[in-house]
């Protein structure tokens, strides 16, 4: 199962995809697309990706323990949902006008729709298990909830896109050694005879 960098790997996948598909039009340079918080000041980028919430995905269940070796088990991986906001950087818009911002937002939505899933072994190529794809979908939140995300970072609301990436399975770092079988006893009986 995927190790702890999987959360940053998902963010890096989204940024890499946006940089490949948005440059040079409508964004001039890949450096203009960053993982950042809208709170960051004096930064020179146009599009920001902000991970604003991580929740355990309680709807997904798994086994109690997972085989980790010939004589080892580990706790099962936990499924999480990652919540992202994709926004236009208000402090570095480089003279963007409203129609430009709307074109950029439209292109982001189009790219995410066309690249809405990724397999964990594409993000961590050493994985030897086939895990379900991580699906990026529109977060089902109201305008009021979107405004609250902006208020939490002391910024006025601006048009932005909100996405949910799930399930993101995070493996346990705890390995449990299971006792080895050192002695085995067998009993054989034949019909009509006493047991020996």
Helices and strands as residue ranges (DSSP letters): H 6-22, G 30-32, E 33-35, E 47-56, E 65-69, E 72-75, E 78-88, H 98-114, E 117-118, H 120-123, E 134-138, H 143-152, E 160-170, E 175-177
